[in-house]
């Protein structure tokens, strides 16, 4: 499965508009979870796998490759970590996380 990139057709967009490519990338199973788990600290492969409910190593490898190709995470001597671009994405999503808390309260 090819890594979604801007200006290349993706699911939901034949033009590959950048935001649609991002939604396709983030909508792939486990990608958001991996970014979420790395938002505060670097994690080794095994630690990341454990934080992600023990997903299979082959799936984790595949998702790490996609997120690396997208320049959202890198491998360092301390494990996997968000790039500045990945950290910026997670900061950008903070208002959405806050909104979801309001939504949750409204549904109770």
C-alpha positions as CSV (number, residue, x, y, z in Angstrom):
1,X,0.0,0.0,0.0
2,X,1.6,3.3,-1.1
3,X,2.1,6.0,1.4
4,X,-0.3,8.9,0.8
5,X,1.5,12.0,-0.5
6,X,0.2,15.4,-1.5
7,X,-0.5,15.9,-5.3
8,X,-1.0,12.2,-5.8
9,X,-4.5,10.6,-6.0
10,X,-5.5,9.2,-2.6
11,X,-8.6,7.6,-1.1
12,X,-11.3,10.3,-1.4
13,X,-9.4,12.6,-3.7
14,X,-8.4,12.1,-7.3
15,X,-6.4,15.3,-7.2
16,X,-4.4,14.4,-4.0
17,X,-5.1,17.8,-2.3
18,X,-2.6,17.9,0.6
19,X,-5.3,17.9,3.3
20,X,-7.0,14.8,1.7
21,X,-3.6,13.0,1.6
22,X,-3.1,13.8,5.3
23,X,-6.6,12.5,6.1
24,X,-5.9,9.3,4.2
25,X,-2.6,8.9,6.0
26,X,-4.0,9.5,9.4
27,X,-7.1,7.4,8.7
28,X,-5.1,4.3,8.1
29,X,-5.3,1.9,11.0
30,X,-2.8,2.5,13.8
31,X,-1.2,5.6,12.3
32,X,-2.9,8.1,14.7
33,X,-2.3,5.7,17.6
34,X,1.4,5.6,16.9
35,X,1.7,9.4,16.6
36,X,-0.3,9.7,19.8
37,X,1.9,7.4,21.7
38,X,5.0,9.3,20.5
39,X,3.7,12.7,21.3
40,X,5.5,12.9,24.7
41,X,8.5,10.6,24.5
42,X,10.6,8.4,22.2
43,X,9.8,4.7,22.3
44,X,11.6,1.6,21.3
45,X,10.0,-0.8,18.8
46,X,8.9,-3.1,21.6
47,X,7.7,-0.3,23.8
48,X,5.7,1.2,21.0
49,X,4.2,-2.2,20.1
50,X,3.2,-2.6,23.8
51,X,1.7,0.9,23.9
52,X,-0.4,0.0,20.8
53,X,-2.0,-3.0,22.4
54,X,0.5,-5.4,21.0
55,X,-0.1,-4.9,17.3
56,X,1.7,-7.4,15.1
57,X,5.4,-6.5,14.3
58,X,4.7,-6.6,10.5
59,X,1.9,-4.1,10.8
60,X,3.9,-1.8,13.1
61,X,6.9,-2.0,10.7
62,X,4.5,-1.0,7.8
63,X,3.0,1.9,9.7
64,X,6.4,3.1,10.9
65,X,7.6,3.1,7.3
66,X,4.6,5.1,6.1
67,X,5.0,7.7,8.9
68,X,8.8,7.9,8.2
69,X,8.2,8.4,4.5
70,X,5.8,11.1,5.4
71,X,8.5,12.8,7.6
72,X,6.4,12.5,10.7
73,X,8.7,10.2,12.7
74,X,12.2,9.0,12.7
75,X,14.3,6.4,14.3
76,X,17.0,7.6,16.7
77,X,19.3,6.0,19.2
78,X,16.6,6.5,21.8
79,X,13.9,4.8,19.7
80,X,11.2,6.2,17.5
81,X,10.4,9.9,17.9
82,X,8.3,12.5,16.2
83,X,10.1,14.9,13.8
84,X,9.4,18.6,14.2
85,X,6.8,18.2,11.5
86,X,5.2,15.3,13.4
87,X,5.2,17.3,16.7
88,X,3.7,20.3,14.9
89,X,0.9,18.0,13.6
90,X,0.2,16.8,17.1
91,X,0.1,20.3,18.4
92,X,-2.2,21.3,15.6
93,X,-4.6,18.5,16.6
94,X,-4.8,19.7,20.3
95,X,-7.8,21.9,19.7
96,X,-9.6,18.9,18.0
97,X,-8.8,16.8,21.1
98,X,-10.2,19.5,23.3
99,X,-13.3,19.8,21.1
100,X,-13.8,16.0,21.3
101,X,-13.9,16.3,25.2
102,X,-16.7,18.8,24.9
103,X,-18.5,16.5,22.4
104,X,-18.1,13.6,24.9
105,X,-19.6,15.7,27.7
106,X,-22.5,16.7,25.4
107,X,-23.3,13.1,24.7
108,X,-23.5,12.1,28.3
